Amino acid sequence: MATATFFDRLMGRGGVQAVTQAGRPDARKASGARLRPFPNDDVYLHIKRIDNSRVIRAEDPHTPRVCWKMIGGVSTAAVLLIGMLLPSGYRLMAGYQLEDLRREHDLLSRQVSELETSEAKLLSPERLAELAKLQDFADPDPSRIIHLEAKAAGTAVQAMARPVEKAPAAATAPVERAAPAAEEPVAENEQ
């Protein structure tokens, strides 16, 4: 009814309302209102302020026990959940590590094949002959080659290093080149 009264005053009509014994407008007796009353328009709510600042809450003796039980239960549930998820997480991490190892194995396999290819090119007889011509290498005298004979058919043959008399440096190498200080190979495996 208050809303209808507000609209009546807004429009300047000043509607006449009947007032009940409690001092509230009576919706049934208001005849000058142009709007019909809204539901619960005649209900007035009074808010009472309550001051609870002096009230002290009584302690419940069971509350700490309930809290500790709750903490223990939640902790146990967390440990169980982590324990259940740990193997799958470990499996996932192991899968990543395995994939990294496979990738590294493939890379190393490619590097090994490239190195073997380059080694084969460097040790090919054509390349060695070319290097021998560039460095003026010559075949050794047949008298300086010692052939080893096997003791038995199934045993391995090993070469034994013997001191070789060195020829004068001037006779074996030109003056502009320095003679190497290392010994020359004295034996060749022949089976």
Buried (B, 14 or more C-beta within 10 A) or exposed (E): BBEBBEBBEEEEEEBEBEEEEEEBBBBEEBEEBEBEBEEEBBEEEEEEEEEEEEEEEEEEEEEEEEEEEEEEEEEEEEEEEEEEEEEEEEEEEEEEEEEEEEEEEEEEEEEEEEEEEEEEEEEEEEEEEEEEEEEEEEEEEEEEEEEBEEEEEEEEEEEEEEEEEEEEEEEEBEEEEEBEEEEEEBBEEEE
